Amino acid sequence: MPLPPASGTGRYFARAAKSIRLIRQGCTNRPFFHISVTHRRRLNSQPVIEQLGSYDPMPNINNEKLVALNLERIKYWLGQGAHVTNPVGELLGLAGFFPIHPRSYMTAWRNRKTSRENQAKAEQQPMESKA
């Protein structure tokens, strides 16, 4: 049985391209992600090289999405030439480690636009019901 990913004992080849990516865990309708270093062209039989953090996308009772990052190890792997996938880049941007990802700006813009449209509809409905 292979060792758990957090142990950092997965086999890896020194010169092979690495990637910092999200690996989905959890159940149906309840995702949970590990932020891990893997080979770029990872085969399913290969274990991850090292687990660098976790991300829980489901809001808790305080409406928070929890992220845990080991920034020292992320710096190390970036120094070794590891590539960062877009979802991990977004998380690192929101954490203040990277500049904010452009997709984060677009998501915020869409959310503000939707909330303005919903607010305008809510204001029009009481006027129509009075008339």
Order of alpha helices (4+ residues) and beta strands (2+ residues): beta-beta-beta-beta-alpha-beta-alpha-alpha
